[in-house]
Amino acid sequence: REGLAITAGDWAFWLLCLTNFMVAALYFANMTWLPGFMVKERGYSIMKTGIYLSLPYLGAILGGLACGYLGDWLKKRSLVGIIFCVLACPAMIGALAAQSFLGTELLLIIALFFSMGAINSIIVLVYDLYPIESFGTAIGIVVGLGGGLSGLIAPLLIGLILDATGSFFWGFSILALGTLAAGGCFAVLLPQEIARKAQKAAADGEAVPTTARQTARH
């Protein structure tokens, strides 16, 4: 209940949920529709598609690791999120437009590298921005609501647009542009991240001398 009270009235928290929705939408759409795209629009066999579709998800794993490292180094998760979102968008659209197998595969690896990296930034931001007593509630809402809704809506959206246009291009492009919008959300969150980290550091600094004095008395 305390965690919900802390997050419910905080606009930055709901913007973080929206950011996760837009970034995770591209990831879930790829999980659902990428095999169909490779078979229908690139003419690959089911066997070939199954083998080579594992590589973009290897890129996603590496993206999460790289984003975590950069976030630790720069100390600004939102800034890393901006960079990764901005780069994920053209990579995904490029993969849709590429005609060669190598070009499509390489750009898909890059797109999922950056999209998963951005998701990493979102998760760590929840920890950075909110007190530990609200972390469980906050991460549950961000992942469960933001991520869960994207997993429901994104594949459905791709299917509806595919039925209307006969092509995967427009559906995936809309979701790729969503990652660009998520980069804008990260930009709005960046000043909040800086300010709240400063507040937490100040609070921790005040707590340390108090604890030391209490220990000295004993």
C-alpha positions as CSV (number, residue, x, y, z in Angstrom):
1,R,0.0,0.0,0.0
2,E,2.8,2.4,0.8
3,G,4.5,1.7,-2.5
4,L,1.3,2.3,-4.4
5,A,0.8,5.6,-2.6
6,I,4.3,6.8,-3.5
7,T,4.0,5.9,-7.2
8,A,0.3,6.5,-8.0
9,G,0.5,10.3,-7.9
10,D,3.9,10.7,-9.5
11,W,3.8,11.7,-13.2
12,A,7.4,10.6,-13.8
13,F,6.4,7.1,-12.8
14,W,3.6,6.9,-15.3
15,L,5.8,8.3,-18.0
16,L,8.2,5.5,-17.2
17,C,5.4,3.0,-17.7
18,L,4.6,4.6,-21.0
19,T,8.2,4.5,-22.0
20,N,8.4,0.8,-21.2
21,F,5.2,0.2,-23.2
22,M,6.6,1.7,-26.3
23,V,10.1,0.1,-26.1
24,A,8.8,-3.4,-25.1
25,A,6.2,-3.2,-27.9
26,L,8.9,-3.5,-30.6
27,Y,10.5,-6.4,-28.7
28,F,7.2,-8.4,-28.3
29,A,6.2,-7.7,-31.9
30,N,9.4,-9.2,-33.1
31,M,8.9,-12.2,-30.9
32,T,5.5,-12.8,-32.4
33,W,5.7,-11.7,-36.0
34,L,9.4,-11.8,-37.0
35,P,9.2,-15.5,-38.2
36,G,6.2,-14.7,-40.4
37,F,8.0,-11.6,-41.8
38,M,11.1,-13.6,-42.7
39,V,9.0,-16.3,-44.4
40,K,6.4,-14.1,-46.1
41,E,8.4,-11.1,-47.2
42,R,11.9,-12.6,-47.5
43,G,11.0,-16.0,-48.8
44,Y,13.1,-17.9,-46.2
45,S,12.3,-21.5,-45.3
46,I,11.0,-22.3,-41.9
47,M,14.2,-24.2,-41.1
48,K,16.4,-21.3,-42.2
49,T,14.3,-18.8,-40.3
50,G,14.4,-20.8,-37.1
51,I,18.2,-21.0,-37.2
52,Y,18.9,-17.3,-38.0
53,L,16.2,-15.8,-35.8
54,S,18.1,-16.8,-32.7
55,L,20.9,-14.3,-33.6
56,P,18.8,-11.1,-33.0
57,Y,18.0,-12.4,-29.5
58,L,21.7,-12.9,-28.9
59,G,22.0,-9.3,-29.8
60,A,19.2,-8.4,-27.3
61,I,21.2,-10.2,-24.5
62,L,24.3,-8.3,-25.4
63,G,22.4,-5.0,-25.6
64,G,21.1,-5.5,-22.0
65,L,24.6,-6.1,-20.8
66,A,26.1,-3.1,-22.8
67,C,23.4,-0.7,-21.6
68,G,24.0,-1.8,-18.0
69,Y,27.7,-1.1,-18.3
70,L,27.2,2.3,-20.0
71,G,24.6,3.3,-17.4
72,D,27.1,2.4,-14.5
73,W,29.8,4.4,-16.3
74,L,27.9,7.5,-17.2
75,K,25.7,7.5,-14.1
76,K,22.7,8.6,-16.2
77,R,20.4,5.8,-17.2
78,S,18.0,8.2,-19.0
79,L,20.8,9.4,-21.3
80,V,21.7,5.9,-22.2
81,G,18.0,5.2,-22.8
82,I,17.8,8.1,-25.2
83,I,20.8,6.9,-27.2
84,F,19.5,3.3,-27.4
85,C,16.0,4.3,-28.4
86,V,17.1,6.7,-31.1
87,L,19.4,4.1,-32.6
88,A,16.8,1.2,-32.4
89,C,14.3,3.1,-34.6
90,P,16.4,3.4,-37.8
91,A,17.9,-0.1,-37.3
92,M,14.5,-1.6,-37.3
93,I,13.2,0.4,-40.3
94,G,16.4,-0.5,-42.1
95,A,15.9,-4.2,-41.5
96,L,12.5,-3.9,-43.1
97,A,13.8,-2.1,-46.1
98,A,16.9,-4.2,-46.6
99,Q,16.7,-6.8,-49.4
100,S,19.7,-8.9,-48.7
101,F,19.7,-11.6,-46.1
102,L,22.9,-10.3,-44.5
103,G,21.6,-6.8,-44.3
104,T,18.2,-7.8,-42.8
105,E,19.9,-10.1,-40.2
106,L,22.5,-7.6,-39.2
107,L,20.0,-4.8,-38.8
108,L,17.7,-7.0,-36.8
109,I,20.5,-7.8,-34.4
110,I,21.3,-4.1,-34.0
111,A,17.6,-3.2,-33.5
112,L,17.1,-5.8,-30.7
113,F,20.4,-4.9,-29.2
114,F,19.3,-1.3,-28.7
115,S,15.7,-2.1,-27.8
116,M,16.6,-4.5,-25.0
117,G,19.3,-2.1,-23.8
118,A,16.6,0.6,-23.4
119,I,14.4,-1.8,-21.4
120,N,17.4,-2.4,-19.1
121,S,17.6,1.4,-18.5
122,I,13.9,1.5,-17.6
123,I,14.2,-1.3,-15.0
124,V,17.3,0.3,-13.3
125,L,15.6,3.7,-13.4
126,V,12.8,2.4,-11.2
127,Y,15.4,1.4,-8.6
128,D,17.2,4.7,-8.9
129,L,14.2,7.0,-8.7
130,Y,12.1,5.4,-6.0
131,P,12.7,4.3,-2.4
132,I,13.5,0.7,-1.7
133,E,10.2,0.2,0.1
134,S,8.2,1.0,-3.0
135,F,10.5,-0.9,-5.5
136,G,8.4,-4.1,-5.6
137,T,5.2,-2.3,-6.3
138,A,6.9,0.1,-8.8
139,I,8.6,-2.6,-10.8
140,G,5.5,-4.8,-10.8
141,I,3.5,-1.9,-12.4
142,V,6.1,-0.9,-14.9
143,V,6.8,-4.5,-16.1
144,G,3.3,-5.9,-15.5
145,L,1.2,-3.0,-16.8
146,G,3.5,-1.3,-19.3
147,G,5.2,-4.5,-20.5
148,G,2.1,-6.6,-20.3
149,L,0.0,-4.3,-22.3
150,S,2.6,-4.0,-25.0
151,G,2.8,-7.7,-25.2
152,L,-1.0,-7.8,-25.8
153,I,-1.4,-4.8,-28.1
154,A,1.8,-4.8,-30.3
155,P,1.2,-8.2,-31.9
156,L,-2.5,-7.4,-32.4
157,L,-1.6,-4.1,-34.0
158,I,0.9,-5.8,-36.4
159,G,-1.8,-8.3,-37.4
160,L,-4.4,-5.7,-38.1
161,I,-2.1,-3.6,-40.2
162,L,-0.9,-6.7,-42.0
163,D,-4.5,-7.5,-42.9
164,A,-5.2,-4.0,-44.1
165,T,-2.0,-3.4,-46.1
166,G,-0.7,-6.9,-46.9
167,S,2.7,-5.9,-45.6
168,F,4.7,-6.0,-42.4
169,F,6.5,-2.8,-43.1
170,W,4.0,-0.3,-41.8
171,G,3.2,-2.1,-38.6
172,F,6.8,-2.6,-37.6
173,S,7.6,1.0,-38.7
174,I,5.0,2.4,-36.4
175,L,6.4,0.5,-33.5
176,A,10.0,1.5,-34.5
177,L,8.8,5.1,-34.4
178,G,7.4,4.4,-30.9
179,T,10.9,3.7,-29.7
180,L,11.9,7.1,-31.0
181,A,9.0,8.6,-29.0
182,A,10.3,6.6,-26.0
183,G,13.6,8.4,-26.4
184,G,11.7,11.6,-26.0
185,C,10.2,10.3,-22.8
186,F,13.7,9.5,-21.5
187,A,14.7,13.0,-22.3
188,V,11.9,14.3,-20.1
189,L,12.9,11.9,-17.3
190,L,16.6,12.9,-17.4
191,P,16.3,16.0,-15.2
192,Q,14.1,14.0,-12.8
193,E,16.7,11.3,-12.6
194,I,19.5,13.9,-11.8
195,A,17.4,15.7,-9.2
196,R,16.1,12.6,-7.4
197,K,19.5,11.0,-7.3
198,A,20.9,14.1,-5.7
199,Q,18.1,14.0,-3.1
200,K,18.7,10.4,-2.3
201,A,22.5,11.0,-2.0
202,A,21.8,13.9,0.3
203,A,19.4,11.8,2.4
204,D,22.0,9.0,2.6
205,G,24.7,11.5,3.6
206,E,22.5,12.8,6.5
207,A,21.7,9.2,7.6
208,V,25.4,8.2,7.9
209,P,26.4,10.7,10.6
210,T,23.2,9.9,12.6
211,T,24.0,6.2,12.6
212,A,27.6,6.9,13.5
213,R,26.5,9.0,16.5
214,Q,24.1,6.3,17.7
215,T,26.8,3.7,17.4
216,A,29.3,5.9,19.4
217,R,26.8,6.3,22.3
218,H,26.6,2.5,22.6
